[in-house]
Amino acid sequence: MTSYLTGRTQYVRYRGEVSTTTHVYCGVPQDLLLGPVLFLLYVADVIEMVKECGLIPHAFADDLQIYGHSVSADTQKLVAHMTTCIEQVRCWMASNRLRLNSSSSSSSSRFVERITRRL
């Protein structure tokens, strides 16, 4: 039995320039029909992790949103809880060769600011 990545290589072509070819050891080839299914299997653990945190995950393609709710008096607890969960997600992603996009992720301070403005 061999990996579907066996013998696969990749290179980058940009503005007429071509990089050196390197071997591919992980990932899903773009032309593989099972790509979406394999991705869902890959990220199923992180979705379950968010649920175990008592929060609500919403996943679409390569986007994961985490929701939670609380009464006004418990807003700070929710923020702390979400911050802990996001850090767990970040660690899971790092251990699975993924990276959390910090520019699209809400920092807890911005999150608190948005919540308190709404109250």
LOLUM-726065 format. One line per 5 residues: for each residue x, y, z of N, C-alpha, C, CB. Coordinates in Angstrom, 3 decimals. Atoms other than C-alpha are relative to their C-alpha. Glycine has a CB too. Layout:
# residues N
X:Y:Z:X:Y:Z:X:Y:Z:X:Y:Z ~ ...
# end
This chain:
# residues 119
0.853:-1.165:0.000:0.000:0.000:0.000:0.906:1.238:0.000:-0.974:-0.007:1.230 ~ -0.791:-1.222:0.072:1.375:3.425:-0.906:-0.893:1.216:0.166:0.763:0.075:-1.327 ~ 0.709:-1.245:-0.178:0.373:6.982:-0.146:-0.335:0.611:-1.361:0.829:0.975:0.845 ~ 0.343:-0.684:1.257:-1.408:8.974:-2.844:0.952:1.167:-0.256:-1.462:0.507:0.038 ~ -0.987:-1.066:0.184:1.364:11.545:-2.290:1.336:-0.526:-0.521:0.218:0.733:1.311
-1.260:0.577:0.448:4.104:9.118:-3.312:0.351:0.507:-1.395:-0.075:-1.534:0.010 ~ -0.463:-0.488:1.299:6.108:10.667:-6.130:-0.548:1.353:-0.415:-0.347:-0.980:-1.033 ~ 0.553:-1.311:0.372:4.209:13.978:-6.087:1.006:1.107:0.300:-1.328:0.268:0.752 ~ -0.870:-1.160:-0.185:6.119:17.212:-6.487:-0.819:1.260:-0.235:1.232:-0.052:-0.959 ~ 0.667:-1.275:0.242:5.215:20.880:-6.583:1.039:1.075:-0.291:-0.876:0.404:1.209
-0.837:-1.164:0.255:6.625:24.169:-7.792:-0.916:1.204:-0.135:0.885:-0.192:-1.280 ~ 0.760:-1.241:0.118:5.523:27.791:-7.992:0.424:0.709:-1.283:0.219:0.918:1.247 ~ -0.264:-0.802:1.184:5.232:29.749:-11.213:-0.615:1.375:0.250:-0.583:-0.674:-1.306 ~ 0.470:-1.356:-0.263:4.975:33.509:-10.777:0.700:0.962:-0.951:0.255:0.404:1.481 ~ -0.507:-0.991:0.962:5.375:36.164:-13.467:1.101:-0.567:-0.889:0.524:1.225:0.739
-0.945:0.610:0.927:7.186:33.802:-15.782:1.179:-0.695:0.654:0.507:1.026:-0.918 ~ -1.087:0.662:-0.723:9.631:32.613:-13.109:-0.530:-1.296:0.613:0.594:0.937:1.105 ~ 0.390:1.293:-0.558:9.569:29.009:-11.862:0.969:-0.367:1.122:-0.021:-1.106:-1.104 ~ -0.836:0.402:-1.134:10.808:27.843:-8.462:0.553:-1.404:-0.238:-0.808:0.050:1.328 ~ -0.497:1.373:0.081:12.731:24.638:-7.898:-1.111:-0.949:0.438:1.278:-0.193:0.880
1.004:1.013:-0.323:10.635:21.489:-7.644:0.352:-0.653:1.331:-0.098:-1.067:-1.125 ~ -0.197:0.683:-1.277:10.166:19.981:-4.184:-1.008:-1.129:0.128:-0.133:0.987:1.187 ~ 0.909:1.123:-0.239:8.589:16.735:-3.007:-1.095:0.414:0.979:0.774:-1.228:0.541 ~ 1.136:-0.269:-0.868:5.169:16.858:-1.330:-0.156:-1.183:0.951:-1.309:0.240:-0.829 ~ 0.108:1.058:-0.998:4.896:14.910:1.933:-1.322:0.014:0.751:1.125:0.113:0.976
1.291:-0.063:-0.678:1.544:16.094:3.291:-0.926:0.918:-0.797:0.160:0.505:1.471 ~ 0.980:-0.826:0.690:-1.658:17.716:2.062:-0.899:-0.828:-0.885:0.689:1.060:-0.820 ~ 0.942:0.653:0.903:-4.378:16.910:-0.432:0.170:0.634:-1.375:-1.485:0.129:0.515 ~ -0.137:-0.553:1.358:-3.755:17.306:-4.164:-1.294:0.660:-0.452:0.401:-1.104:-0.996 ~ 1.187:-0.732:0.432:-6.137:19.814:-5.761:-0.867:-0.797:-0.951:0.401:1.285:-0.653
0.791:0.743:0.975:-7.222:17.383:-8.444:-0.648:-1.256:0.586:0.869:-0.381:-1.169 ~ 0.565:1.192:-0.637:-8.305:14.715:-5.940:-1.470:0.232:0.325:0.788:-0.365:1.284 ~ 1.436:-0.158:-0.234:-12.098:14.260:-5.881:-0.367:-0.176:1.464:-0.776:-0.989:-0.840 ~ 0.279:0.217:-1.415:-11.943:13.121:-2.270:0.463:1.160:0.878:0.659:-1.275:0.458 ~ -0.543:-1.125:-0.759:-10.362:16.439:-1.216:-0.945:0.566:1.047:0.383:1.082:-0.933
0.922:-0.554:-1.002:-13.463:17.937:0.474:-0.318:-0.981:1.126:-1.288:0.426:-0.668 ~ 0.300:1.009:-1.027:-14.240:14.673:2.296:1.199:-0.173:0.931:-0.374:-1.360:-0.655 ~ -1.198:0.140:-0.817:-10.646:14.287:3.467:0.182:1.207:0.917:1.232:-0.179:-0.888 ~ -0.116:-1.188:-0.832:-10.655:17.887:4.718:-0.967:-0.073:1.178:-0.262:1.263:-0.830 ~ 0.977:0.121:-1.084:-13.842:17.277:6.730:0.456:-1.012:1.046:-1.366:-0.405:-0.559
-0.522:0.988:-0.944:-12.318:14.162:8.272:1.165:0.580:0.791:0.442:-1.275:-0.739 ~ -1.175:-0.610:-0.620:-9.180:16.148:9.028:-0.387:0.962:1.112:0.829:0.728:-1.044 ~ 0.370:-1.025:-0.971:-10.973:18.950:10.879:-1.117:-0.428:0.946:-0.413:1.242:-0.720 ~ 1.083:0.457:-0.877:-13.676:16.849:12.583:0.395:0.092:1.467:-0.391:-1.436:-0.341 ~ -0.452:-0.060:-1.386:-11.562:16.743:15.742:-0.123:1.402:0.586:1.435:-0.470:0.098
0.049:-1.367:-0.527:-11.380:20.520:16.085:-1.447:0.444:0.200:0.732:0.975:-0.948 ~ 1.420:-0.334:-0.166:-15.138:20.854:15.601:-0.524:-0.634:1.283:-0.834:-0.479:-1.227 ~ 0.404:0.686:-1.231:-15.687:18.285:18.360:0.613:0.689:1.222:0.421:-1.491:-0.044 ~ -0.673:-0.699:-1.099:-13.169:20.145:20.560:-0.780:1.248:0.406:1.437:0.381:-0.402 ~ 0.771:-1.211:-0.293:-15.193:23.361:20.282:-1.297:-0.376:0.714:-0.304:0.793:-1.303
1.230:0.459:-0.665:-18.365:21.469:21.220:0.284:-0.402:1.440:-0.624:-1.186:-0.765 ~ -0.369:0.408:-1.353:-16.588:19.970:24.239:0.287:1.203:0.894:1.214:-0.917:-0.041 ~ -0.196:-1.241:-0.764:-15.747:23.534:25.311:-1.339:0.620:0.394:0.827:1.012:-0.818 ~ 1.317:-0.545:-0.289:-19.504:24.127:25.490:-0.369:1.166:-0.898:-0.067:0.431:1.427 ~ 0.262:-1.081:0.945:-19.410:26.498:22.539:-0.573:-0.580:-1.293:1.296:0.810:-0.289
0.665:0.430:1.226:-21.046:26.351:19.123:0.909:0.256:-1.197:-1.352:0.731:-0.178 ~ -0.830:-0.200:1.193:-18.866:25.731:16.053:-0.864:0.153:-1.251:0.978:-1.173:-0.176 ~ 0.619:-0.093:1.314:-19.878:26.778:12.559:1.139:-0.064:-1.009:-0.863:1.324:-0.163 ~ -1.092:0.200:0.944:-17.621:25.435:9.836:-0.540:0.017:-1.418:0.738:-1.324:0.283 ~ 0.339:-0.020:1.421:-17.782:26.167:6.123:1.296:0.099:-0.771:-0.968:1.183:-0.356
-1.241:0.067:0.773:-15.007:25.248:3.707:1.182:0.047:0.968:0.082:1.170:-1.042 ~ -1.147:-0.073:-0.902:-11.821:26.382:5.477:-0.198:1.062:1.084:1.270:0.295:-0.793 ~ 0.314:-1.029:-0.980:-13.584:28.822:7.821:-0.664:-0.635:1.214:-0.911:1.085:-0.616 ~ 0.602:0.485:-1.233:-14.405:28.058:11.461:-0.374:1.202:0.847:0.963:-0.953:0.770 ~ 0.470:-1.058:-0.892:-16.504:30.396:13.583:-0.460:-0.666:1.285:-1.158:0.848:-0.655
0.366:0.546:-1.305:-17.055:29.849:17.287:-0.956:0.986:0.663:1.268:-0.259:0.897 ~ 1.017:-0.826:-0.629:-20.174:31.154:19.010:-0.229:-0.451:1.435:-1.310:-0.053:-0.796 ~ 0.411:0.294:-1.363:-21.247:31.341:22.623:-1.015:1.036:0.419:1.211:-0.021:0.969 ~ 0.966:-0.979:-0.487:-23.939:33.084:24.597:0.005:-0.003:1.520:-1.421:-0.300:-0.545 ~ 0.071:-0.112:-1.452:-24.393:34.318:28.132:-0.900:1.175:0.347:1.418:0.177:0.628
0.719:-1.168:-0.493:-26.388:36.734:30.224:1.033:1.104:0.213:-0.795:-0.320:1.332 ~ -0.902:-1.153:-0.106:-24.905:40.218:30.587:0.986:-0.131:1.154:-0.803:1.270:0.168 ~ -0.862:0.090:-1.182:-23.509:39.508:34.053:1.152:-0.982:-0.191:-0.820:-0.409:1.208 ~ -1.029:1.023:0.205:-21.467:36.560:32.724:0.837:0.223:-1.253:-0.642:-1.352:-0.070 ~ -0.722:-0.284:1.237:-19.937:38.275:29.683:1.487:-0.266:0.141:-0.225:1.436:-0.421
-1.439:0.196:-0.196:-16.414:38.252:31.120:0.355:-1.480:0.087:0.467:0.721:1.264 ~ -0.240:1.451:-0.077:-16.694:34.521:31.896:-0.018:-0.604:-1.400:-1.066:-0.692:0.900 ~ 0.094:0.507:1.368:-17.767:33.849:28.309:1.252:0.369:-0.791:-1.257:0.554:-0.699 ~ -1.194:-0.439:0.713:-14.849:35.881:26.952:1.199:-0.855:0.414:0.280:1.497:0.274 ~ -1.105:0.828:-0.483:-12.385:33.957:29.146:-0.129:-1.423:-0.533:0.039:-0.008:1.539
0.263:1.358:0.494:-13.982:30.664:28.110:0.327:-0.100:-1.495:-1.480:-0.394:0.254 ~ -0.271:0.009:1.439:-13.821:31.537:24.402:1.494:0.156:-0.282:-0.787:1.118:-0.696 ~ -1.438:-0.196:0.177:-10.230:32.731:24.721:0.748:-1.307:0.234:0.522:1.092:0.952 ~ -0.612:1.305:-0.285:-9.257:29.389:26.269:-0.258:-0.978:-1.134:-0.538:-0.575:1.320 ~ 0.352:0.907:1.096:-11.090:27.482:23.543:0.774:0.351:-1.270:-1.514:0.050:-0.273
-0.742:-0.421:1.195:-9.465:29.548:20.768:1.463:-0.400:0.116:-0.119:1.526:-0.210 ~ -1.391:0.416:-0.193:-6.054:28.817:22.275:0.139:-1.511:-0.202:0.498:0.402:1.410 ~ -0.013:1.453:0.238:-6.881:25.084:22.281:-0.067:-0.287:-1.493:-1.180:-0.689:0.730 ~ 0.111:0.162:1.454:-7.895:25.377:18.617:1.331:0.341:-0.657:-1.132:0.894:-0.574 ~ -1.290:-0.407:0.553:-4.645:27.214:17.846:1.049:-1.111:0.204:0.476:1.324:0.659
-0.951:1.088:-0.285:-2.612:24.426:19.524:-0.300:-1.228:-0.864:-0.049:-0.383:1.498 ~ 0.377:1.144:0.834:-4.576:21.717:17.694:0.446:0.230:-1.438:-1.525:-0.242:0.057 ~ -0.364:-0.314:1.378:-4.011:23.478:14.395:1.508:-0.099:-0.198:-0.493:1.400:-0.379 ~ -1.457:0.053:0.114:-0.277:23.859:15.020:0.493:-1.440:-0.016:0.656:0.769:1.152 ~ -0.436:1.392:-0.039:0.053:20.177:15.863:-0.453:-0.783:-1.227:-0.521:-0.668:1.252
0.490:0.653:1.211:-1.803:19.315:12.645:0.419:0.751:-1.268:-1.518:-0.119:0.053 ~ -0.597:-0.710:1.136:0.300:21.518:10.360:-0.925:1.028:-0.642:0.424:-0.988:-1.038 ~ 0.876:-1.078:0.457:-2.317:24.237:10.090:0.353:1.250:0.785:-1.514:-0.370:0.176 ~ -0.302:-1.247:-0.677:-2.108:27.894:11.061:-1.267:0.829:0.103:1.110:0.780:-0.738 ~ 1.135:-0.880:-0.222:-4.763:30.123:12.572:0.344:1.369:-0.557:-0.368:0.084:1.510
-0.237:-1.307:0.613:-5.031:33.330:10.567:-0.330:1.083:1.015:-0.846:0.180:-1.297 ~ 0.204:-1.010:-1.043:-4.554:35.983:13.258:-0.675:1.257:-0.521:1.321:0.367:0.627 ~ 0.597:-1.228:0.532:-5.605:38.807:10.944:-1.513:-0.120:-0.137:0.614:0.342:-1.353 ~ 1.453:0.139:0.112:-9.092:37.329:10.560:-0.614:-0.476:1.306:-0.356:-0.966:-1.122 ~ 0.502:0.452:-1.289:-9.392:36.124:14.155:-0.174:1.193:0.923:0.948:-1.039:0.628
0.234:-1.085:-0.943:-10.891:38.409:16.744:0.827:-0.229:1.251:-1.498:0.116:0.351 ~ -0.706:0.116:-1.267:-8.605:39.051:19.648:-1.026:0.159:1.110:1.149:1.061:0.123 ~ 0.966:-0.061:-1.091:-10.293:38.746:23.010:-0.302:1.439:0.398:0.514:-0.776:1.203 ~ 0.275:-1.388:-0.373:-9.899:42.486:23.677:-0.981:0.650:-0.969:1.300:0.806:0.046 ~ 0.959:-0.541:0.976:-11.692:43.402:20.419:-1.361:-0.645:0.214:0.491:-0.238:-1.459
1.230:0.736:-0.243:-14.277:40.738:21.242:-0.752:0.619:1.177:0.300:-1.491:0.269 ~ 0.614:-0.612:-1.173:-14.932:42.241:24.682:-0.548:1.374:-0.352:1.012:0.105:1.155 ~ 0.422:-1.337:0.390:-15.153:45.719:23.177:-1.299:-0.065:-0.796:1.098:0.696:-0.820 ~ 1.225:0.125:0.790:-17.785:44.589:20.661:-1.176:-0.398:0.862:0.185:-1.012:-1.114 ~ 1.094:0.457:-0.852:-19.837:42.820:23.310:-0.467:1.129:0.911:0.434:-1.219:0.836
0.394:-1.036:-0.943:-19.763:45.659:25.803:-0.674:1.176:-0.702:1.210:0.485:0.777 ~ 0.675:-1.067:0.742:-20.740:48.173:23.128:-1.451:-0.364:-0.261:0.720:0.279:-1.325 ~ 1.371:0.434:0.298:-23.832:46.103:22.364:-0.885:0.018:1.232:0.008:-1.396:-0.597 ~ 0.793:0.079:-1.232:-24.943:45.956:26.003:-0.546:1.316:0.415:0.807:-0.557:1.108
# end
